[in-house]
Amino acid sequence: MTTTFDAAPDPTLPVIDLVHPMPGFPEDTHFALVDLDGSGGLCSMRSLDHPDLRFLVAPPHLFFPDYAPELDDVTVEELNIASAEEVMVLVVLNPGDSLPTSTANLLAPVVLNTANRRACQVILEDDEHSVSTPLVAAS
């Protein structure tokens, strides 16, 4: 699928509704998930409220196979999650000049209920994750 930055939202794209806005973006609650590489791995989460706003997201297992955030009861209820099979976790990527300088926000993943397309960014309460975890280990 090809999309340009100034394209009108495609009605066939998966639209997700945030149950509460991401921190810093109080007016943006409707997003389209755009597959950027044809594999569903690298996506753009594009605001339908402000088309210039986009977040680069990816399933965490692509870079962090052991990443398994635990959801609290409030998140499960807000997203109306009935089973683990309905859950998709995405991490927001921060592209650098190269892959070694690119990072992922593992402290605040985006959790999506694939059955009803409700989502939210969850801020985990732990000390082991960071908002800027390198995508590749330093060599």
SEMAR-209800 format. One record per residue (C-alpha): y negated, z, x negated; residue number from 1; residue in three letters. Coordinates in steps of 0.2 Angstrom, whole numbers. Layout:
residues N
+-------+-------+-------+-----+------+
!     v !     w !     u ! pos ! code !
+-------+-------+-------+-----+------+
!     Y !     Z !     X ! NUM !  ALA !
...
+-------+-------+-------+-----+------+
***
This chain:
residues 139
+-------+-------+-------+-----+------+
!     v !     w !     u ! pos ! code !
+-------+-------+-------+-----+------+
!     0 !     0 !     0 !   1 !  MET !
!   -17 !    -5 !    -7 !   2 !  THR !
!   -33 !     4 !    -2 !   3 !  THR !
!   -50 !     3 !    -8 !   4 !  THR !
!   -62 !    18 !    -9 !   5 !  PHE !
!   -74 !    11 !     4 !   6 !  ASP !
!   -60 !     6 !    16 !   7 !  ALA !
!   -61 !    13 !    34 !   8 !  ALA !
!   -47 !    25 !    38 !   9 !  PRO !
!   -31 !    16 !    42 !  10 !  ASP !
!   -24 !    22 !    58 !  11 !  PRO !
!    -6 !    21 !    52 !  12 !  THR !
!    -9 !    33 !    37 !  13 !  LEU !
!    -1 !    50 !    39 !  14 !  PRO !
!   -16 !    61 !    46 !  15 !  VAL !
!   -15 !    80 !    42 !  16 !  ILE !
!   -26 !    93 !    50 !  17 !  ASP !
!   -31 !   109 !    40 !  18 !  LEU !
!   -30 !   124 !    50 !  19 !  VAL !
!   -44 !   131 !    40 !  20 !  HIS !
!   -55 !   121 !    27 !  21 !  PRO !
!   -51 !   121 !     9 !  22 !  MET !
!   -63 !   133 !    -1 !  23 !  PRO !
!   -80 !   124 !    -4 !  24 !  GLY !
!   -77 !   111 !     9 !  25 !  PHE !
!   -81 !   119 !    26 !  26 !  PRO !
!   -83 !   103 !    36 !  27 !  GLU !
!   -68 !    94 !    31 !  28 !  ASP !
!   -52 !    98 !    41 !  29 !  THR !
!   -45 !    80 !    44 !  30 !  HIS !
!   -37 !    71 !    30 !  31 !  PHE !
!   -26 !    55 !    27 !  32 !  ALA !
!   -12 !    56 !    14 !  33 !  LEU !
!   -12 !    40 !     5 !  34 !  VAL !
!     3 !    35 !    -6 !  35 !  ASP !
!    -5 !    29 !   -23 !  36 !  LEU !
!    10 !    24 !   -32 !  37 !  ASP !
!    22 !    18 !   -19 !  38 !  GLY !
!    35 !    32 !   -22 !  39 !  SER !
!    26 !    46 !   -12 !  40 !  GLY !
!    24 !    55 !   -29 !  41 !  GLY !
!     6 !    53 !   -32 !  42 !  LEU !
!    -6 !    54 !   -17 !  43 !  CYS !
!   -24 !    54 !   -12 !  44 !  SER !
!   -28 !    67 !     1 !  45 !  MET !
!   -43 !    58 !     8 !  46 !  ARG !
!   -55 !    67 !    20 !  47 !  SER !
!   -58 !    58 !    36 !  48 !  LEU !
!   -74 !    69 !    39 !  49 !  ASP !
!   -82 !    63 !    23 !  50 !  HIS !
!   -73 !    48 !    16 !  51 !  PRO !
!   -80 !    50 !    -2 !  52 !  ASP !
!   -70 !    67 !    -3 !  53 !  LEU !
!   -53 !    65 !   -11 !  54 !  ARG !
!   -41 !    76 !   -19 !  55 !  PHE !
!   -27 !    69 !   -30 !  56 !  LEU !
!   -11 !    78 !   -25 !  57 !  VAL !
!     8 !    77 !   -30 !  58 !  ALA !
!    24 !    86 !   -26 !  59 !  PRO !
!    25 !   100 !   -39 !  60 !  PRO !
!    43 !    96 !   -44 !  61 !  HIS !
!    37 !    80 !   -53 !  62 !  LEU !
!    29 !    91 !   -66 !  63 !  PHE !
!    35 !   109 !   -62 !  64 !  PHE !
!    54 !   108 !   -57 !  65 !  PRO !
!    55 !   128 !   -55 !  66 !  ASP !
!    39 !   130 !   -45 !  67 !  TYR !
!    43 !   138 !   -28 !  68 !  ALA !
!    29 !   147 !   -20 !  69 !  PRO !
!    33 !   160 !    -7 !  70 !  GLU !
!    24 !   158 !     9 !  71 !  LEU !
!    17 !   174 !    18 !  72 !  ASP !
!    20 !   176 !    37 !  73 !  ASP !
!     2 !   172 !    41 !  74 !  VAL !
!     4 !   155 !    34 !  75 !  THR !
!    21 !   152 !    42 !  76 !  VAL !
!    13 !   157 !    59 !  77 !  GLU !
!    -3 !   147 !    56 !  78 !  GLU !
!     7 !   131 !    52 !  79 !  LEU !
!    20 !   134 !    66 !  80 !  ASN !
!    34 !   132 !    53 !  81 !  ILE !
!    51 !   133 !    61 !  82 !  ALA !
!    62 !   129 !    46 !  83 !  SER !
!    61 !   126 !    27 !  84 !  ALA !
!    65 !   108 !    30 !  85 !  GLU !
!    48 !   106 !    39 !  86 !  GLU !
!    38 !   111 !    23 !  87 !  VAL !
!    30 !   100 !    10 !  88 !  MET !
!    21 !   108 !    -4 !  89 !  VAL !
!     8 !    98 !   -14 !  90 !  LEU !
!    -2 !   103 !   -29 !  91 !  VAL !
!   -20 !    98 !   -32 !  92 !  VAL !
!   -21 !    88 !   -49 !  93 !  LEU !
!   -36 !    88 !   -60 !  94 !  ASN !
!   -35 !    72 !   -70 !  95 !  PRO !
!   -41 !    73 !   -88 !  96 !  GLY !
!   -44 !    59 !  -100 !  97 !  ASP !
!   -25 !    58 !  -103 !  98 !  SER !
!    -9 !    66 !   -96 !  99 !  LEU !
!   -10 !    80 !  -109 ! 100 !  PRO !
!   -27 !    85 !  -103 ! 101 !  THR !
!   -23 !    84 !   -85 ! 102 !  SER !
!   -19 !   100 !   -75 ! 103 !  THR !
!   -13 !   106 !   -59 ! 104 !  ALA !
!   -18 !   120 !   -47 ! 105 !  ASN !
!    -2 !   130 !   -45 ! 106 !  LEU !
!   -12 !   145 !   -39 ! 107 !  LEU !
!   -17 !   137 !   -23 ! 108 !  ALA !
!    -5 !   124 !   -17 ! 109 !  PRO !
!    -7 !   114 !    -1 ! 110 !  VAL !
!     7 !   117 !    12 ! 111 !  VAL !
!    10 !   105 !    25 ! 112 !  LEU !
!    21 !   106 !    40 ! 113 !  ASN !
!    28 !    89 !    41 ! 114 !  THR !
!    34 !    91 !    60 ! 115 !  ALA !
!    16 !    94 !    66 ! 116 !  ASN !
!     6 !    89 !    51 ! 117 !  ARG !
!    -4 !   105 !    51 ! 118 !  ARG !
!    -8 !   111 !    33 ! 119 !  ALA !
!   -18 !   123 !    23 ! 120 !  CYS !
!   -22 !   127 !     5 ! 121 !  GLN !
!   -13 !   144 !     1 ! 122 !  VAL !
!   -20 !   155 !   -12 ! 123 !  ILE !
!    -5 !   164 !   -20 ! 124 !  LEU !
!    -6 !   182 !   -24 ! 125 !  GLU !
!     2 !   182 !   -41 ! 126 !  ASP !
!    -2 !   183 !   -59 ! 127 !  ASP !
!    10 !   170 !   -66 ! 128 !  GLU !
!     1 !   154 !   -59 ! 129 !  HIS !
!   -16 !   146 !   -64 ! 130 !  SER !
!   -28 !   134 !   -56 ! 131 !  VAL !
!   -27 !   124 !   -72 ! 132 !  SER !
!    -9 !   123 !   -78 ! 133 !  THR !
!    -7 !   108 !   -90 ! 134 !  PRO !
!     5 !    94 !   -83 ! 135 !  LEU !
!    14 !    93 !   -99 ! 136 !  VAL !
!    18 !   106 !  -112 ! 137 !  ALA !
!     8 !   106 !  -128 ! 138 !  ALA !
!    18 !    99 !  -142 ! 139 !  SER !
+-------+-------+-------+-----+------+
***
